[in-house]
Amino acid sequence: MTIPRLLVVDDDAEMRSMMTQFLRQQGFIALPAASETEIRGHLDAGRIDLILLDVMLGDENGVDICSRLRREQDVPIILVSALSADHQRMAGYEVGADDYIAKPFNPQLLLARVRAVLLRAQRTPSLAYRRRVSIFHFGGWIYDGKRDEVVSPEGFQVALSQRETALLKVLLANPHIPLTREEIAAALDVTGDGNQPEATGRAIDVLVGRLRSKIEKQPKDPQLLRTERGTGYVFAVDVTVKDD
């Protein structure tokens, strides 16, 4: 499983260091930042799975930064602030923050909120932070997102339908994460009717079967797109990404 990469944004060096060290002790990759410029530098440099963003950043305002980031990014953002009035919290939620934590806080509460937001993000199939990434490698295969081309380990181009490509994108965004048929259907809008779970399930099963027939060496014994008993399906292979 990929270790979550968190960005801790605070202009208070002591607070930034304390939060970064605490999160590292909990098994996360925690990176420090003190300004919007540094935030964008980290986002351009690689994957960020969650941003802990202080509201008061010297001359900068975390709510305004959150608003600007949300126009370009789907990365989860938790605002952290000593300002805890209802209208201040609402201002954060209105610009797209995923959560709002008031200072001072119990570190275990921070940990619980971080895990909860990460879990919600994982359970929502989307390309999220990989929007700007164009090349995906998985199990010897290559998917070129800009050209919508899939190339086999042997170097042959494999034609996928629009729906098969959409399913592959969902899987590439969620490697090793079991997804229910309902979650996949929500991402693909296969039936257009969430009130028909049986029809949705059958549609997903058929679509999975079609994709398996094109990317699995033995579709009846799949190694890439496996059935997760009691849940749905899991893309059981590492995915590496490369910018265009």
Backbone as CSV, one residue per row, in Angstrom:
resi,resn,N_x,N_y,N_z,CA_x,CA_y,CA_z,C_x,C_y,C_z
1,MET,0.829,-1.194,0.000,0.000,0.000,0.000,0.873,1.257,0.000
2,THR,0.429,2.268,-0.695,1.144,3.528,-0.757,1.018,4.268,0.570
3,ILE,2.142,4.788,1.077,2.107,5.567,2.324,1.581,6.961,2.004
4,PRO,0.546,7.424,2.709,0.001,8.762,2.444,1.040,9.857,2.638
5,ARG,1.037,10.812,1.725,1.946,11.965,1.791,1.128,13.189,2.209
6,LEU,1.459,13.738,3.368,0.726,14.872,3.918,1.590,16.129,3.851
7,LEU,0.935,17.246,3.598,1.620,18.542,3.582,1.133,19.357,4.772
8,VAL,2.042,19.712,5.672,1.718,20.482,6.874,2.090,21.934,6.619
9,VAL,1.084,22.805,6.564,1.301,24.206,6.203,1.018,25.095,7.405
10,ASP,2.061,25.709,7.932,1.916,26.611,9.085,3.119,27.540,9.092
11,ASP,2.904,28.836,9.331,4.031,29.768,9.347,4.741,29.795,10.698
12,ASP,4.167,29.108,11.696,4.806,28.966,12.997,5.747,27.763,12.925
13,ALA,7.046,28.012,12.935,8.018,26.943,12.744,7.897,25.858,13.810
14,GLU,7.631,26.251,15.060,7.525,25.270,16.139,6.301,24.379,15.947
15,MET,5.155,24.982,15.629,3.939,24.204,15.387,4.106,23.308,14.160
16,ARG,4.691,23.845,13.110,4.907,23.072,11.871,5.780,21.859,12.154
17,SER,6.853,22.051,12.918,7.754,20.954,13.243,7.071,19.912,14.120
18,MET,6.298,20.370,15.102,5.610,19.458,16.011,4.618,18.578,15.252
19,MET,3.814,19.195,14.374,2.820,18.432,13.628,3.477,17.472,12.645
20,THR,4.542,17.941,12.006,5.244,17.097,11.041,5.837,15.875,11.718
21,GLN,6.521,16.088,12.850,7.136,14.971,13.563,6.085,13.998,14.084
22,PHE,4.983,14.519,14.614,3.928,13.653,15.128,3.362,12.763,14.020
23,LEU,3.087,13.349,12.868,2.504,12.581,11.758,3.494,11.558,11.217
24,ARG,4.774,11.890,11.213,5.782,10.919,10.783,5.844,9.737,11.744
25,GLN,5.692,10.014,13.026,5.697,8.936,14.020,4.496,8.009,13.847
26,GLN,3.434,8.532,13.237,2.234,7.729,13.009,2.287,6.966,11.679
27,GLY,3.409,7.069,10.973,3.586,6.287,9.760,3.326,7.018,8.459
28,PHE,3.065,8.332,8.528,2.832,9.108,7.316,4.135,9.722,6.804
29,ILE,4.129,10.088,5.534,5.175,10.956,4.998,4.653,12.374,5.171
30,ALA,5.285,13.156,6.032,4.815,14.509,6.329,5.847,15.526,5.857
31,LEU,5.401,16.452,5.045,6.286,17.469,4.468,5.873,18.850,4.969
32,PRO,6.825,19.706,5.317,6.498,21.040,5.845,6.406,22.097,4.751
33,ALA,5.567,23.094,4.983,5.464,24.256,4.097,4.990,25.432,4.934
34,ALA,5.319,26.662,4.482,4.962,27.847,5.255,4.217,28.885,4.449
35,SER,3.981,28.641,3.156,3.345,29.649,2.318,2.677,28.981,1.113
36,GLU,1.872,29.771,0.388,1.226,29.235,-0.808,2.259,28.863,-1.859
37,THR,3.321,29.632,-1.957,4.375,29.314,-2.923,4.983,27.955,-2.635
38,GLU,5.229,27.667,-1.364,5.799,26.366,-0.995,4.787,25.245,-1.223
39,ILE,3.506,25.522,-0.960,2.464,24.521,-1.231,2.500,24.118,-2.698
40,ARG,2.497,25.107,-3.566,2.467,24.834,-4.999,3.749,24.148,-5.461
41,GLY,4.856,24.451,-4.808,6.102,23.771,-5.137,6.007,22.277,-4.850
42,HIS,5.418,21.922,-3.710,5.236,20.513,-3.361,4.244,19.830,-4.314
43,LEU,3.162,20.511,-4.652,2.169,19.924,-5.546,2.749,19.687,-6.935
44,ASP,3.599,20.579,-7.386,4.237,20.416,-8.696,5.289,19.316,-8.674
45,ALA,5.894,19.105,-7.499,7.005,18.153,-7.403,6.545,16.707,-7.297
46,GLY,5.336,16.456,-6.818,4.901,15.070,-6.655,3.551,14.946,-6.005
47,ARG,3.199,13.709,-5.661,1.888,13.408,-5.114,1.735,13.954,-3.698
48,ILE,0.621,14.607,-3.447,0.227,15.008,-2.093,-1.180,14.469,-1.863
49,ASP,-1.369,13.727,-0.774,-2.662,13.083,-0.519,-3.574,13.902,0.389
50,LEU,-3.004,14.833,1.148,-3.824,15.653,2.046,-3.007,16.854,2.490
51,ILE,-3.676,18.001,2.599,-3.020,19.225,3.075,-3.650,19.650,4.400
52,LEU,-2.808,19.828,5.424,-3.234,20.446,6.684,-2.834,21.913,6.586
53,LEU,-3.822,22.791,6.477,-3.571,24.184,6.116,-4.013,25.134,7.227
54,ASP,-3.054,25.823,7.815,-3.371,26.812,8.845,-4.092,28.002,8.195
55,VAL,-5.072,28.540,8.887,-5.846,29.648,8.320,-5.050,30.948,8.348
56,MET,-4.333,31.209,9.439,-3.589,32.461,9.564,-2.120,32.206,9.239
57,LEU,-1.708,32.613,8.038,-0.343,32.389,7.579,0.361,33.731,7.379
58,GLY,0.592,34.460,8.457,1.224,35.763,8.333,0.372,36.693,7.480
59,ASP,0.906,37.117,6.353,0.162,38.003,5.454,-0.793,37.248,4.548
60,GLU,-0.755,35.912,4.573,-1.616,35.101,3.717,-2.772,34.529,4.523
61,ASN,-3.843,34.189,3.818,-5.036,33.653,4.459,-5.305,32.246,3.928
62,GLY,-5.355,31.284,4.847,-5.541,29.896,4.447,-6.856,29.636,3.732
63,VAL,-7.907,30.364,4.109,-9.198,30.181,3.440,-9.100,30.606,1.977
64,ASP,-8.430,31.727,1.734,-8.252,32.182,0.353,-7.380,31.209,-0.438
65,ILE,-6.339,30.685,0.204,-5.482,29.705,-0.469,-6.275,28.453,-0.804
66,CYS,-7.089,27.993,0.152,-7.939,26.824,-0.078,-8.851,27.060,-1.274
67,SER,-9.439,28.236,-1.352,-10.339,28.563,-2.467,-9.614,28.489,-3.801
68,ARG,-8.390,29.029,-3.861,-7.628,29.009,-5.106,-7.204,27.584,-5.471
69,LEU,-6.765,26.816,-4.470,-6.347,25.446,-4.737,-7.511,24.599,-5.228
70,ARG,-8.685,24.835,-4.658,-9.839,24.008,-4.996,-10.273,24.187,-6.450
71,ARG,-9.930,25.325,-7.057,-10.255,25.525,-8.475,-9.393,24.653,-9.373
72,GLU,-8.254,24.175,-8.834,-7.305,23.426,-9.655,-7.081,22.008,-9.165
73,GLN,-7.328,21.757,-7.879,-6.940,20.497,-7.256,-8.116,19.837,-6.544
74,ASP,-8.082,18.501,-6.507,-9.050,17.751,-5.708,-8.416,17.200,-4.430
75,VAL,-7.164,17.561,-4.168,-6.492,17.046,-2.980,-7.269,17.457,-1.732
76,PRO,-7.514,16.541,-0.803,-8.237,16.879,0.429,-7.497,17.940,1.237
77,ILE,-8.268,18.856,1.833,-7.698,19.952,2.618,-8.405,20.031,3.963
78,ILE,-7.626,20.000,5.044,-8.152,20.230,6.389,-7.630,21.574,6.864
79,LEU,-8.532,22.499,7.166,-8.131,23.793,7.701,-7.905,23.672,9.207
80,VAL,-6.836,24.323,9.692,-6.501,24.318,11.110,-6.422,25.768,11.565
81,SER,-7.150,26.103,12.633,-7.193,27.516,13.019,-7.590,27.713,14.464
82,ALA,-7.096,28.790,15.045,-7.547,29.204,16.371,-8.894,29.892,16.289
83,LEU,-9.318,30.247,15.077,-10.623,30.872,14.861,-11.662,29.761,14.721
84,SER,-12.542,29.643,15.693,-13.430,28.485,15.719,-14.914,28.837,15.756
85,ALA,-15.260,30.099,15.530,-16.676,30.473,15.501,-17.362,29.794,14.319
86,ASP,-18.678,29.615,14.444,-19.420,28.903,13.406,-19.255,29.559,12.037
87,HIS,-19.313,30.897,11.989,-19.231,31.550,10.691,-17.833,31.394,10.078
88,GLN,-16.811,31.253,10.934,-15.463,31.046,10.423,-15.296,29.624,9.881
89,ARG,-15.899,28.669,10.578,-15.888,27.296,10.067,-16.635,27.207,8.739
90,MET,-17.785,27.857,8.673,-18.589,27.824,7.452,-17.839,28.436,6.278
91,ALA,-17.070,29.492,6.556,-16.288,30.112,5.486,-15.303,29.110,4.894
92,GLY,-14.741,28.269,5.758,-13.820,27.234,5.282,-14.522,26.175,4.456
93,TYR,-15.659,25.703,4.951,-16.400,24.670,4.214,-16.918,25.200,2.878
94,GLU,-17.288,26.470,2.856,-17.852,27.042,1.628,-16.838,27.132,0.497
95,VAL,-15.547,27.199,0.814,-14.536,27.252,-0.242,-13.974,25.870,-0.568
96,GLY,-14.553,24.825,0.046,-14.182,23.472,-0.338,-13.312,22.702,0.618
97,ALA,-13.109,23.219,1.849,-12.329,22.458,2.823,-13.070,21.170,3.185
98,ASP,-12.316,20.102,3.401,-12.921,18.816,3.756,-13.198,18.704,5.254
99,ASP,-12.462,19.471,6.053,-12.676,19.458,7.498,-12.069,20.733,8.073
100,TYR,-12.381,21.005,9.335,-11.920,22.234,10.006,-11.632,21.858,11.457
101,ILE,-10.383,22.028,11.890,-9.982,21.671,13.249,-9.553,22.934,13.994
102,ALA,-10.107,23.120,15.184,-9.793,24.314,15.975,-8.573,24.069,16.860
103,LYS,-7.687,25.070,16.923,-6.556,25.047,17.858,-7.007,25.588,19.211
104,PRO,-6.418,25.111,20.302,-5.500,23.971,20.381,-6.261,22.662,20.238
105,PHE,-5.603,21.629,19.759,-6.290,20.356,19.528,-5.493,19.215,20.145
106,ASN,-6.188,18.138,20.443,-5.560,16.909,20.908,-4.917,16.227,19.699
107,PRO,-3.641,15.877,19.745,-3.002,15.237,18.598,-3.723,13.985,18.108
108,GLN,-4.321,13.233,19.055,-5.046,12.031,18.646,-6.318,12.383,17.868
109,LEU,-6.925,13.533,18.206,-8.082,13.995,17.441,-7.645,14.371,16.027
110,LEU,-6.513,15.073,15.918,-5.975,15.414,14.597,-5.739,14.151,13.783
111,LEU,-5.143,13.154,14.406,-4.857,11.895,13.718,-6.135,11.229,13.221
112,ALA,-7.151,11.217,14.079,-8.419,10.602,13.703,-9.068,11.337,12.530
113,ARG,-9.013,12.657,12.545,-9.628,13.441,11.463,-8.867,13.250,10.157
114,VAL,-7.527,13.200,10.244,-6.710,12.960,9.052,-7.064,11.616,8.442
115,ARG,-7.133,10.586,9.266,-7.452,9.248,8.763,-8.844,9.196,8.159
116,ALA,-9.784,9.894,8.783,-11.158,9.894,8.280,-11.237,10.566,6.911
117,VAL,-10.554,11.696,6.747,-10.587,12.395,5.461,-9.883,11.572,4.385
118,LEU,-8.754,10.949,4.734,-8.055,10.100,3.774,-8.925,8.921,3.352
119,LEU,-9.643,8.348,4.303,-10.515,7.219,3.991,-11.627,7.642,3.053
120,ARG,-12.229,8.804,3.308,-13.283,9.294,2.414,-12.736,9.523,1.020
121,ALA,-11.524,10.070,0.948,-10.928,10.330,-0.361,-10.649,9.031,-1.100
122,GLN,-10.186,8.009,-0.376,-9.897,6.723,-1.000,-11.164,6.044,-1.481
123,ARG,-12.252,6.246,-0.766,-13.488,5.558,-1.112,-14.284,6.299,-2.168
124,THR,-13.730,7.368,-2.699,-14.374,8.098,-3.784,-13.505,7.956,-5.024
125,PRO,-13.817,6.986,-5.906,-12.958,6.775,-7.060,-12.854,8.023,-7.932
126,SER,-11.642,8.525,-8.044,-11.412,9.684,-8.889,-9.932,9.771,-9.178
127,LEU,-9.557,10.534,-10.176,-8.139,10.691,-10.484,-7.477,11.674,-9.544
128,ALA,-8.268,12.530,-8.904,-7.771,13.449,-7.875,-6.428,14.057,-8.248
129,TYR,-5.379,13.760,-7.397,-4.097,14.407,-7.602,-3.405,13.988,-8.892
130,ARG,-3.944,12.974,-9.600,-3.291,12.507,-10.821,-3.852,13.154,-12.075
131,ARG,-4.637,14.198,-11.923,-5.241,14.830,-13.088,-4.209,15.277,-14.114
132,ARG,-3.067,15.781,-13.618,-2.076,16.326,-14.535,-1.091,15.269,-15.021
133,VAL,-1.264,14.037,-14.567,-0.368,12.959,-14.947,-0.891,12.291,-16.205
134,SER,-0.004,11.997,-17.139,-0.481,11.460,-18.405,-0.085,10.012,-18.655
135,ILE,0.981,9.516,-18.000,1.467,8.168,-18.280,1.338,7.306,-17.019
136,PHE,0.665,6.164,-17.151,0.474,5.233,-16.041,1.115,3.888,-16.409
137,HIS,1.895,3.307,-15.499,2.508,1.998,-15.709,1.920,1.021,-14.683
138,PHE,1.504,-0.148,-15.147,0.935,-1.137,-14.230,1.131,-2.539,-14.804
139,GLY,1.808,-3.384,-14.035,1.983,-4.773,-14.444,2.583,-4.948,-15.827
140,GLY,3.484,-4.045,-16.222,4.087,-4.131,-17.548,3.301,-3.399,-18.621
141,TRP,2.083,-2.982,-18.308,1.236,-2.238,-19.240,1.509,-0.743,-19.122
142,ILE,1.136,0.005,-20.150,1.247,1.459,-20.143,-0.060,2.058,-20.633
143,TYR,-0.570,3.028,-19.885,-1.748,3.773,-20.345,-1.358,5.228,-20.521
144,ASP,-1.520,5.739,-21.732,-1.258,7.148,-22.038,-2.582,7.894,-21.936
145,GLY,-2.740,8.667,-20.852,-4.013,9.319,-20.590,-4.379,10.392,-21.592
146,LYS,-3.386,11.053,-22.170,-3.704,12.121,-23.118,-4.097,11.565,-24.482
147,ARG,-3.498,10.440,-24.844,-3.827,9.832,-26.131,-4.897,8.753,-26.010
148,ASP,-5.247,8.392,-24.760,-6.164,7.282,-24.522,-5.680,6.022,-25.234
149,GLU,-4.395,5.736,-25.057,-3.800,4.550,-25.666,-3.326,3.589,-24.583
150,VAL,-3.615,2.301,-24.784,-3.178,1.265,-23.862,-2.218,0.347,-24.609
151,VAL,-1.026,0.146,-24.042,-0.005,-0.663,-24.690,0.333,-1.858,-23.790
152,SER,0.315,-3.053,-24.362,0.562,-4.282,-23.619,2.043,-4.419,-23.286
153,PRO,2.397,-5.339,-22.380,3.819,-5.567,-22.066,4.631,-5.978,-23.293
154,GLU,3.946,-6.549,-24.290,4.639,-6.966,-25.511,4.784,-5.830,-26.515
155,GLY,4.225,-4.659,-26.184,4.355,-3.510,-27.063,3.236,-3.330,-28.059
156,PHE,2.136,-4.109,-27.902,1.006,-3.983,-28.818,-0.044,-3.033,-28.244
157,GLN,-0.593,-2.190,-29.104,-1.658,-1.295,-28.671,-2.969,-2.062,-28.601
158,VAL,-3.688,-1.888,-27.493,-4.952,-2.584,-27.267,-6.086,-1.567,-27.271
159,ALA,-7.085,-1.803,-28.099,-8.211,-0.872,-28.209,-9.214,-1.115,-27.088
160,LEU,-9.560,-0.038,-26.353,-10.590,-0.105,-25.321,-11.747,0.790,-25.710
161,SER,-12.942,0.389,-25.315,-14.098,1.256,-25.522,-14.035,2.419,-24.544
162,GLN,-14.921,3.385,-24.728,-14.950,4.545,-23.834,-15.237,4.116,-22.407
163,ARG,-16.165,3.174,-22.213,-16.507,2.698,-20.871,-15.369,1.892,-20.262
164,GLU,-14.718,1.071,-21.065,-13.591,0.291,-20.559,-12.447,1.204,-20.139
165,THR,-12.211,2.256,-20.916,-11.178,3.227,-20.564,-11.537,3.948,-19.270
166,ALA,-12.805,4.328,-19.116,-13.248,5.006,-17.896,-13.060,4.109,-16.680
167,LEU,-13.375,2.822,-16.823,-13.170,1.886,-15.721,-11.690,1.768,-15.391
168,LEU,-10.857,1.671,-16.416,-9.413,1.572,-16.179,-8.902,2.789,-15.416
169,LYS,-9.390,3.978,-15.741,-8.958,5.189,-15.057,-9.330,5.144,-13.575
170,VAL,-10.522,4.653,-13.275,-10.929,4.525,-11.874,-9.989,3.579,-11.133
171,LEU,-9.657,2.465,-11.783,-8.774,1.487,-11.156,-7.364,2.035,-10.967
172,LEU,-6.875,2.763,-11.959,-5.533,3.343,-11.864,-5.438,4.355,-10.732
173,ALA,-6.536,5.013,-10.428,-6.557,6.004,-9.348,-6.688,5.364,-7.977
174,ASN,-7.041,4.082,-7.940,-7.304,3.423,-6.658,-6.652,2.051,-6.556
175,PRO,-5.350,1.926,-6.821,-4.716,0.613,-6.728,-4.748,0.066,-5.310
176,HIS,-5.009,-1.245,-5.203,-5.014,-1.964,-3.924,-6.147,-1.531,-2.994
177,ILE,-7.115,-0.772,-3.498,-8.249,-0.345,-2.677,-9.500,-1.101,-3.142
178,PRO,-10.071,-1.965,-2.310,-11.288,-2.667,-2.716,-12.425,-1.679,-2.965
179,LEU,-13.073,-1.798,-4.106,-14.176,-0.916,-4.482,-15.442,-1.734,-4.663
180,THR,-16.536,-1.240,-4.121,-17.809,-1.916,-4.335,-18.312,-1.624,-5.742
181,ARG,-19.267,-2.453,-6.200,-19.872,-2.205,-7.504,-20.572,-0.855,-7.526
182,GLU,-21.154,-0.475,-6.385,-21.862,0.807,-6.302,-20.892,1.974,-6.442
183,GLU,-19.709,1.857,-5.825,-18.709,2.920,-5.938,-18.209,3.053,-7.368
184,ILE,-17.976,1.922,-8.007,-17.535,1.965,-9.399,-18.635,2.540,-10.279
185,ALA,-19.864,2.112,-10.043,-20.986,2.617,-10.842,-21.157,4.121,-10.660
186,ALA,-20.956,4.605,-9.426,-21.090,6.042,-9.179,-20.048,6.815,-9.975
187,ALA,-18.843,6.245,-10.078,-17.778,6.910,-10.823,-18.044,6.887,-12.323
188,LEU,-18.683,5.831,-12.787,-18.910,5.667,-14.222,-20.294,6.100,-14.668
189,ASP,-21.254,6.141,-13.695,-22.644,6.431,-14.031,-23.127,5.476,-15.122
190,VAL,-22.919,4.173,-14.866,-23.232,3.158,-15.865,-24.709,3.114,-16.203
191,THR,-25.552,3.104,-15.177,-26.982,2.959,-15.436,-27.722,4.275,-15.400
192,GLY,-27.135,5.254,-14.693,-27.828,6.524,-14.558,-28.959,6.472,-13.558
193,ASP,-29.097,5.357,-12.848,-30.183,5.216,-11.880,-29.667,4.487,-10.657
194,GLY,-29.382,5.236,-9.602,-28.867,4.634,-8.384,-29.896,3.819,-7.638
195,ASN,-31.168,3.811,-8.101,-32.212,3.042,-7.427,-32.326,1.627,-7.964
196,GLN,-31.397,1.217,-8.836,-31.437,-0.117,-9.397,-30.113,-0.827,-9.144
197,PRO,-29.840,-1.193,-7.866,-28.537,-1.763,-7.534,-28.257,-3.075,-8.243
198,GLU,-29.271,-3.925,-8.476,-29.029,-5.190,-9.153,-28.610,-4.954,-10.595
199,ALA,-29.308,-4.055,-11.269,-28.951,-3.741,-12.648,-27.558,-3.120,-12.698
200,THR,-27.270,-2.237,-11.710,-25.957,-1.618,-11.655,-24.883,-2.676,-11.460
201,GLY,-25.105,-3.608,-10.528,-24.138,-4.668,-10.283,-23.872,-5.502,-11.514
202,ARG,-24.914,-5.878,-12.228,-24.750,-6.681,-13.438,-23.980,-5.905,-14.494
203,ALA,-24.288,-4.616,-14.638,-23.601,-3.792,-15.636,-22.112,-3.700,-15.323
204,ILE,-21.779,-3.544,-14.041,-20.373,-3.464,-13.651,-19.675,-4.793,-13.899
205,ASP,-20.324,-5.884,-13.554,-19.723,-7.203,-13.772,-19.416,-7.438,-15.245
206,VAL,-20.339,-7.048,-16.111,-20.126,-7.209,-17.556,-18.958,-6.347,-18.012
207,LEU,-18.904,-5.108,-17.526,-17.834,-4.194,-17.916,-16.480,-4.703,-17.431
208,VAL,-16.438,-5.202,-16.206,-15.196,-5.767,-15.663,-14.759,-6.952,-16.517
209,GLY,-15.704,-7.798,-16.901,-15.375,-8.949,-17.738,-14.783,-8.534,-19.074
210,ARG,-15.318,-7.470,-19.661,-14.811,-6.990,-20.951,-13.390,-6.453,-20.812
211,LEU,-13.148,-5.690,-19.725,-11.810,-5.150,-19.526,-10.815,-6.275,-19.252
212,ARG,-11.222,-7.249,-18.451,-10.338,-8.384,-18.173,-9.949,-9.117,-19.451
213,SER,-10.893,-9.247,-20.374,-10.612,-9.985,-21.609,-9.529,-9.308,-22.443
214,LYS,-9.258,-8.027,-22.144,-8.281,-7.280,-22.937,-6.954,-7.041,-22.228
215,ILE,-6.950,-7.069,-20.886,-5.703,-6.767,-20.182,-5.173,-7.934,-19.354
216,GLU,-5.936,-8.996,-19.231,-5.477,-10.148,-18.453,-4.967,-11.248,-19.390
217,LYS,-3.848,-11.886,-19.014,-3.358,-13.012,-19.801,-4.333,-14.172,-19.743
218,GLN,-4.911,-14.381,-18.560,-5.915,-15.423,-18.376,-7.134,-14.794,-17.691
219,PRO,-8.092,-14.308,-18.468,-9.247,-13.609,-17.887,-10.000,-14.410,-16.825
220,LYS,-9.953,-15.740,-16.916,-10.655,-16.551,-15.917,-9.843,-16.705,-14.636
221,ASP,-8.580,-16.314,-14.687,-7.724,-16.312,-13.506,-7.011,-14.964,-13.442
222,PRO,-7.766,-13.901,-13.218,-7.208,-12.534,-13.312,-6.175,-12.253,-12.231
223,GLN,-5.103,-11.573,-12.631,-4.054,-11.175,-11.705,-4.030,-9.669,-11.472
224,LEU,-4.581,-8.919,-12.394,-4.615,-7.464,-12.264,-5.909,-7.001,-11.597
225,LEU,-7.011,-7.307,-12.210,-8.331,-6.890,-11.716,-9.013,-8.085,-11.067
226,ARG,-8.854,-8.173,-9.769,-9.343,-9.344,-9.037,-10.691,-9.068,-8.375
227,THR,-11.427,-10.144,-8.172,-12.675,-10.067,-7.412,-12.338,-10.059,-5.929
228,GLU,-12.912,-9.123,-5.205,-12.740,-9.035,-3.756,-14.003,-9.574,-3.113
229,ARG,-13.928,-10.782,-2.600,-15.113,-11.449,-2.065,-15.767,-10.620,-0.966
230,GLY,-17.065,-10.431,-1.091,-17.825,-9.682,-0.111,-17.793,-8.181,-0.318
231,THR,-16.998,-7.716,-1.278,-16.903,-6.268,-1.529,-17.209,-5.948,-2.981
232,GLY,-16.333,-6.339,-3.879,-16.502,-6.027,-5.293,-15.256,-6.385,-6.061
233,TYR,-14.438,-5.381,-6.363,-13.235,-5.609,-7.148,-12.071,-4.791,-6.590
234,VAL,-10.856,-5.275,-6.876,-9.653,-4.554,-6.460,-8.622,-4.652,-7.572
235,PHE,-7.964,-3.540,-7.857,-6.882,-3.507,-8.831,-5.618,-3.895,-8.080
236,ALA,-5.234,-5.170,-8.173,-4.224,-5.760,-7.298,-2.822,-5.650,-7.872
237,VAL,-2.448,-4.467,-8.317,-1.126,-4.256,-8.905,-0.683,-2.826,-8.615
238,ASP,0.615,-2.647,-8.434,1.135,-1.294,-8.203,0.981,-0.450,-9.461
239,VAL,0.724,0.838,-9.267,0.600,1.788,-10.375,1.630,2.892,-10.169
240,THR,2.474,3.090,-11.150,3.416,4.193,-11.099,3.010,5.215,-12.155
241,VAL,3.287,6.483,-11.875,2.832,7.543,-12.766,3.993,8.444,-13.154
242,LYS,3.861,9.052,-14.314,4.898,9.947,-14.817,4.239,11.120,-15.505
243,ASP,4.727,12.324,-15.199,4.201,13.515,-15.868,4.528,13.483,-17.343
244,ASP,3.673,14.192,-18.121,3.898,14.269,-19.553,5.196,14.995,-19.847
